[in-house]
Protein backbone atom coordinates (compact mmCIF):
# COMPACT_ATOMS: atom_id res chain seq x y z
CA UNK A 1 0.00 0.00 0.00
CA UNK A 2 1.41 3.39 -0.97
CA UNK A 3 1.79 6.10 1.62
CA UNK A 4 -0.89 8.80 1.62
CA UNK A 5 0.54 12.29 1.90
CA UNK A 6 -1.56 15.18 3.11
CA UNK A 7 -1.13 18.82 4.02
CA UNK A 8 -3.77 20.46 6.18
CA UNK A 9 -4.10 23.91 4.58
CA UNK A 10 -6.74 25.22 7.00
CA UNK A 11 -8.53 23.75 10.01
CA UNK A 12 -12.12 24.86 9.44
CA UNK A 13 -13.87 23.40 12.49
CA UNK A 14 -14.44 20.59 14.96
CA UNK A 15 -17.85 18.91 14.98
CA UNK A 16 -17.35 16.55 17.92
CA UNK A 17 -14.81 14.75 20.11
CA UNK A 18 -15.06 11.27 21.60
CA UNK A 19 -13.77 9.95 24.94
CA UNK A 20 -10.51 8.78 23.35
CA UNK A 21 -9.76 12.27 22.04
CA UNK A 22 -10.55 11.57 18.37
CA UNK A 23 -12.27 14.55 16.74
CA UNK A 24 -14.63 14.76 13.77
CA UNK A 25 -13.25 17.71 11.83
CA UNK A 26 -13.77 19.60 8.62
CA UNK A 27 -10.53 20.86 7.11
CA UNK A 28 -9.14 22.10 3.81
CA UNK A 29 -6.56 19.46 2.79
CA UNK A 30 -4.23 18.85 -0.13
CA UNK A 31 -4.01 15.08 -0.74
CA UNK A 32 -0.83 13.78 -2.42
CA UNK A 33 0.05 17.28 -3.65
CA UNK A 34 -3.31 17.81 -5.37
CA UNK A 35 -5.68 20.76 -5.28
CA UNK A 36 -7.01 21.43 -1.77
CA UNK A 37 -10.47 20.01 -1.01
CA UNK A 38 -12.76 20.23 1.97
CA UNK A 39 -12.47 17.07 4.02
CA UNK A 40 -14.73 15.63 6.72
CA UNK A 41 -13.33 12.78 8.85
CA UNK A 42 -12.24 11.59 12.29
CA UNK A 43 -8.70 12.43 13.41
CA UNK A 44 -6.63 11.19 16.33
CA UNK A 45 -4.98 13.75 18.59
CA UNK A 46 -2.22 15.54 16.70
CA UNK A 47 -3.56 14.40 13.32
CA UNK A 48 -1.35 11.30 13.47
CA UNK A 49 -4.07 8.84 12.41
CA UNK A 50 -7.29 9.28 10.47
CA UNK A 51 -10.58 7.49 9.97
CA UNK A 52 -12.55 7.12 6.78
CA UNK A 53 -13.97 10.34 5.45
CA UNK A 54 -15.18 12.23 2.44
CA UNK A 55 -13.80 15.09 0.39
CA UNK A 56 -15.75 17.89 -1.25
CA UNK A 57 -14.77 20.41 -3.92
CA UNK A 58 -15.45 24.12 -3.49
CA UNK A 59 -18.65 23.80 -5.59
CA UNK A 60 -19.83 20.76 -3.59
CA UNK A 61 -19.27 22.50 -0.25
CA UNK A 62 -21.28 25.52 -1.47
CA UNK A 63 -24.16 23.25 -2.54
CA UNK A 64 -23.99 21.45 0.81
CA UNK A 65 -24.20 24.81 2.59
CA UNK A 66 -27.39 25.64 0.69
CA UNK A 67 -28.89 22.23 1.45
CA UNK A 68 -28.00 22.46 5.15
CA UNK A 69 -29.59 25.91 5.38
CA UNK A 70 -32.98 24.27 4.65
CA UNK A 71 -32.78 22.16 7.82
CA UNK A 72 -34.67 23.65 10.73
C-alpha positions as YAML, in Angstrom:
chain: A
units: angstrom
residues:
- id: 1
  name: UNK
  ca: [0.00, 0.00, 0.00]
- id: 2
  name: UNK
  ca: [1.41, 3.39, -0.97]
- id: 3
  name: UNK
  ca: [1.79, 6.10, 1.62]
- id: 4
  name: UNK
  ca: [-0.89, 8.80, 1.62]
- id: 5
  name: UNK
  ca: [0.54, 12.29, 1.90]
- id: 6
  name: UNK
  ca: [-1.56, 15.18, 3.11]
- id: 7
  name: UNK
  ca: [-1.13, 18.82, 4.02]
- id: 8
  name: UNK
  ca: [-3.77, 20.46, 6.18]
- id: 9
  name: UNK
  ca: [-4.10, 23.91, 4.58]
- id: 10
  name: UNK
  ca: [-6.74, 25.22, 7.00]
- id: 11
  name: UNK
  ca: [-8.53, 23.75, 10.01]
- id: 12
  name: UNK
  ca: [-12.12, 24.86, 9.44]
- id: 13
  name: UNK
  ca: [-13.87, 23.40, 12.49]
- id: 14
  name: UNK
  ca: [-14.44, 20.59, 14.96]
- id: 15
  name: UNK
  ca: [-17.85, 18.91, 14.98]
- id: 16
  name: UNK
  ca: [-17.35, 16.55, 17.92]
- id: 17
  name: UNK
  ca: [-14.81, 14.75, 20.11]
- id: 18
  name: UNK
  ca: [-15.06, 11.27, 21.60]
- id: 19
  name: UNK
  ca: [-13.77, 9.95, 24.94]
- id: 20
  name: UNK
  ca: [-10.51, 8.78, 23.35]
- id: 21
  name: UNK
  ca: [-9.76, 12.27, 22.04]
- id: 22
  name: UNK
  ca: [-10.55, 11.57, 18.37]
- id: 23
  name: UNK
  ca: [-12.27, 14.55, 16.74]
- id: 24
  name: UNK
  ca: [-14.63, 14.76, 13.77]
- id: 25
  name: UNK
  ca: [-13.25, 17.71, 11.83]
- id: 26
  name: UNK
  ca: [-13.77, 19.60, 8.62]
- id: 27
  name: UNK
  ca: [-10.53, 20.86, 7.11]
- id: 28
  name: UNK
  ca: [-9.14, 22.10, 3.81]
- id: 29
  name: UNK
  ca: [-6.56, 19.46, 2.79]
- id: 30
  name: UNK
  ca: [-4.23, 18.85, -0.13]
- id: 31
  name: UNK
  ca: [-4.01, 15.08, -0.74]
- id: 32
  name: UNK
  ca: [-0.83, 13.78, -2.42]
- id: 33
  name: UNK
  ca: [0.05, 17.28, -3.65]
- id: 34
  name: UNK
  ca: [-3.31, 17.81, -5.37]
- id: 35
  name: UNK
  ca: [-5.68, 20.76, -5.28]
- id: 36
  name: UNK
  ca: [-7.01, 21.43, -1.77]
- id: 37
  name: UNK
  ca: [-10.47, 20.01, -1.01]
- id: 38
  name: UNK
  ca: [-12.76, 20.23, 1.97]
- id: 39
  name: UNK
  ca: [-12.47, 17.07, 4.02]
- id: 40
  name: UNK
  ca: [-14.73, 15.63, 6.72]
- id: 41
  name: UNK
  ca: [-13.33, 12.78, 8.85]
- id: 42
  name: UNK
  ca: [-12.24, 11.59, 12.29]
- id: 43
  name: UNK
  ca: [-8.70, 12.43, 13.41]
- id: 44
  name: UNK
  ca: [-6.63, 11.19, 16.33]
- id: 45
  name: UNK
  ca: [-4.98, 13.75, 18.59]
- id: 46
  name: UNK
  ca: [-2.22, 15.54, 16.70]
- id: 47
  name: UNK
  ca: [-3.56, 14.40, 13.32]
- id: 48
  name: UNK
  ca: [-1.35, 11.30, 13.47]
- id: 49
  name: UNK
  ca: [-4.07, 8.84, 12.41]
- id: 50
  name: UNK
  ca: [-7.29, 9.28, 10.47]
- id: 51
  name: UNK
  ca: [-10.58, 7.49, 9.97]
- id: 52
  name: UNK
  ca: [-12.55, 7.12, 6.78]
- id: 53
  name: UNK
  ca: [-13.97, 10.34, 5.45]
- id: 54
  name: UNK
  ca: [-15.18, 12.23, 2.44]
- id: 55
  name: UNK
  ca: [-13.80, 15.09, 0.39]
- id: 56
  name: UNK
  ca: [-15.75, 17.89, -1.25]
- id: 57
  name: UNK
  ca: [-14.77, 20.41, -3.92]
- id: 58
  name: UNK
  ca: [-15.45, 24.12, -3.49]
- id: 59
  name: UNK
  ca: [-18.65, 23.80, -5.59]
- id: 60
  name: UNK
  ca: [-19.83, 20.76, -3.59]
- id: 61
  name: UNK
  ca: [-19.27, 22.50, -0.25]
- id: 62
  name: UNK
  ca: [-21.28, 25.52, -1.47]
- id: 63
  name: UNK
  ca: [-24.16, 23.25, -2.54]
- id: 64
  name: UNK
  ca: [-23.99, 21.45, 0.81]
- id: 65
  name: UNK
  ca: [-24.20, 24.81, 2.59]
- id: 66
  name: UNK
  ca: [-27.39, 25.64, 0.69]
- id: 67
  name: UNK
  ca: [-28.89, 22.23, 1.45]
- id: 68
  name: UNK
  ca: [-28.00, 22.46, 5.15]
- id: 69
  name: UNK
  ca: [-29.59, 25.91, 5.38]
- id: 70
  name: UNK
  ca: [-32.98, 24.27, 4.65]
- id: 71
  name: UNK
  ca: [-32.78, 22.16, 7.82]
- id: 72
  name: UNK
  ca: [-34.67, 23.65, 10.73]
...
